[in-house]
């Protein structure tokens, strides 16, 4: 019974981690930004990352969530650059 409960909890945590968070993208309401957000959510690299699960290892699950966010942001900004938009600011987000 404990194994089933921990498996359910791990799957629930992974389900929450795979949901795209709006706050990882800049608050831009342009059509290009909306298209790039959608493209970043469908990035094939994300599909591969989401398939690599570390159930039961909290540190590795956190690393996986951070890698998913980093990959989504990179795909978004690459898409925006291809559409001719430059990135604002000069400081990169701190990776933990």
C-alpha positions as CSV (number, residue, x, y, z in Angstrom):
1,X,0.0,0.0,0.0
2,X,2.9,2.4,0.8
3,X,4.4,1.7,-2.6
4,X,1.2,2.5,-4.3
5,X,0.8,5.8,-2.3
6,X,4.4,6.8,-3.0
7,X,4.0,6.1,-6.7
8,X,0.8,8.1,-6.9
9,X,2.6,11.0,-5.1
10,X,5.6,10.9,-7.4
11,X,3.3,10.9,-10.5
12,X,1.4,13.8,-9.1
13,X,4.6,15.8,-8.6
14,X,5.8,14.9,-12.1
15,X,2.4,16.0,-13.5
16,X,2.7,19.4,-11.8
17,X,6.3,19.7,-13.0
18,X,5.3,19.1,-16.6
19,X,2.7,21.8,-16.7
20,X,4.0,25.0,-18.4
21,X,4.3,27.9,-16.1
22,X,3.4,31.3,-17.5
23,X,5.9,33.1,-15.3
24,X,8.9,31.5,-17.1
25,X,8.1,33.6,-20.2
26,X,8.3,37.4,-20.3
27,X,4.9,39.2,-20.1
28,X,4.6,40.0,-23.8
29,X,1.2,40.1,-25.4
30,X,2.3,40.3,-29.1
31,X,1.3,37.6,-31.6
32,X,4.9,36.6,-32.1
33,X,5.3,36.1,-28.4
34,X,2.2,33.9,-28.2
35,X,3.4,31.8,-31.2
36,X,6.8,31.4,-29.6
37,X,5.4,30.4,-26.3
38,X,3.4,27.7,-28.0
39,X,6.4,26.6,-30.0
40,X,8.5,26.5,-26.8
41,X,5.9,24.2,-25.1
42,X,6.0,21.8,-28.1
43,X,9.8,21.7,-28.3
44,X,10.9,18.1,-29.0
45,X,13.7,18.5,-26.4
46,X,11.0,19.0,-23.8
47,X,9.3,15.7,-24.7
48,X,12.6,13.9,-24.2
49,X,13.2,15.6,-20.9
50,X,9.8,14.8,-19.6
51,X,10.3,11.1,-20.4
52,X,13.4,11.0,-18.3
53,X,12.0,10.6,-14.8
54,X,13.7,10.2,-11.5
55,X,10.9,9.0,-9.2
56,X,11.9,9.2,-5.6
57,X,15.0,11.3,-5.9
58,X,13.9,14.8,-4.9
59,X,17.2,16.5,-5.9
60,X,17.1,14.9,-9.4
61,X,13.4,15.8,-9.8
62,X,14.3,19.4,-9.0
63,X,17.1,19.3,-11.5
64,X,14.8,17.9,-14.1
65,X,12.2,20.7,-13.5
66,X,14.9,23.3,-13.8
67,X,16.2,21.8,-17.0
68,X,12.6,21.8,-18.4
69,X,12.2,25.5,-17.6
70,X,15.7,26.3,-19.0
71,X,14.9,24.4,-22.2
72,X,11.5,26.2,-22.6
73,X,13.0,29.6,-22.1
74,X,15.8,28.9,-24.6
75,X,13.3,27.7,-27.2
76,X,11.2,30.8,-26.6
77,X,14.0,33.2,-27.0
78,X,15.5,31.4,-30.0
79,X,12.1,31.6,-31.7
80,X,11.8,35.3,-30.8
81,X,15.2,36.0,-32.2
82,X,14.3,34.2,-35.5
83,X,11.3,36.6,-35.7
84,X,13.5,39.6,-35.3
85,X,12.9,40.5,-31.6
86,X,15.9,41.2,-29.5
87,X,16.2,40.1,-25.9
88,X,15.8,42.8,-23.3
89,X,18.3,43.3,-20.5
90,X,21.9,42.1,-20.1
91,X,21.9,39.7,-17.2
92,X,21.2,36.0,-17.6
93,X,18.9,34.2,-15.1
94,X,20.8,32.5,-12.3
95,X,20.7,28.7,-12.7
96,X,20.4,26.6,-9.6
